[in-house]
Amino acid sequence: MKAVLVAMHIVACQPDLLICKDLSDDGQRWTDVSHCDDERETRIGRERAHLPQWAVVMARCRYLITRDRRSLQLF
């Protein structure tokens, strides 16, 4: 049986949250959302160390589901 993997999406935003930038993905995956959540604050702190003091860093753990042949083309 194949497992559904979990990935962490991290963004850095301006203080007003109007402009955000995706931060690089290190490719690490988890098999459970709770395991990903356990590492979220550590990752946010690591990214925050390389950014200006005013930057807002946010992260969320999401299921990583790829499109298959049955998926409709969005664009």
C-alpha positions as CSV (number, residue, x, y, z in Angstrom):
1,M,0.0,0.0,0.0
2,K,1.3,3.4,-0.9
3,A,1.4,6.1,1.8
4,V,0.2,9.7,1.4
5,L,3.1,11.9,2.2
6,V,3.0,15.2,4.0
7,A,5.1,18.3,3.0
8,M,5.8,21.6,4.7
9,H,5.0,24.8,2.8
10,I,7.0,27.8,4.1
11,V,6.5,31.4,3.1
12,A,8.1,34.7,4.1
13,C,5.8,37.8,3.9
14,Q,6.0,41.5,4.3
15,P,4.4,42.7,7.6
16,D,1.1,43.6,5.9
17,L,1.0,40.0,4.4
18,L,0.2,41.4,1.0
19,I,3.3,40.2,-0.7
20,C,4.7,36.7,0.2
21,K,7.5,34.6,-1.3
22,D,7.7,30.8,-1.2
23,L,10.8,29.6,0.5
24,S,12.8,26.7,-0.8
25,D,11.7,23.2,-0.2
26,D,14.4,20.8,1.2
27,G,12.5,17.8,-0.1
28,Q,11.8,16.3,3.4
29,R,8.5,14.4,3.6
30,W,6.6,12.9,6.5
31,T,4.1,10.1,6.7
32,D,2.0,11.9,9.4
33,V,0.9,15.5,9.8
34,S,1.7,15.5,13.5
35,H,5.4,14.6,12.8
36,C,5.6,17.5,10.3
37,D,3.9,19.8,12.9
38,D,6.5,18.8,15.5
39,E,9.3,20.3,13.2
40,R,7.4,23.4,12.1
41,E,8.7,25.8,14.7
42,T,12.3,24.7,14.2
43,R,12.0,25.2,10.5
44,I,10.4,28.6,10.9
45,G,13.2,29.7,13.3
46,R,15.9,28.5,10.9
47,E,14.4,30.5,8.0
48,R,13.8,33.5,10.1
49,A,17.5,33.7,10.9
50,H,18.3,34.4,7.2
51,L,15.6,37.1,6.7
52,P,15.2,40.7,7.8
53,Q,13.7,41.3,11.3
54,W,10.4,42.6,9.9
55,A,9.7,39.5,7.8
56,V,6.7,37.3,8.8
57,V,7.5,33.6,8.3
58,M,4.6,31.1,8.2
59,A,4.5,27.4,7.6
60,R,1.8,24.7,7.2
61,C,1.9,21.0,6.8
62,R,-0.2,19.7,4.0
63,Y,-0.8,16.3,2.3
64,L,1.2,16.0,-0.8
65,I,-1.0,14.5,-3.5
66,T,0.2,14.5,-7.1
67,R,-2.0,14.7,-10.1
68,D,-2.7,11.5,-12.0
69,R,-4.0,10.9,-15.5
70,R,-7.6,11.2,-14.3
71,S,-7.1,14.8,-13.0
72,L,-8.5,17.6,-15.0
73,Q,-6.1,20.1,-16.5
74,L,-6.6,23.4,-14.6
75,F,-4.8,25.8,-17.0
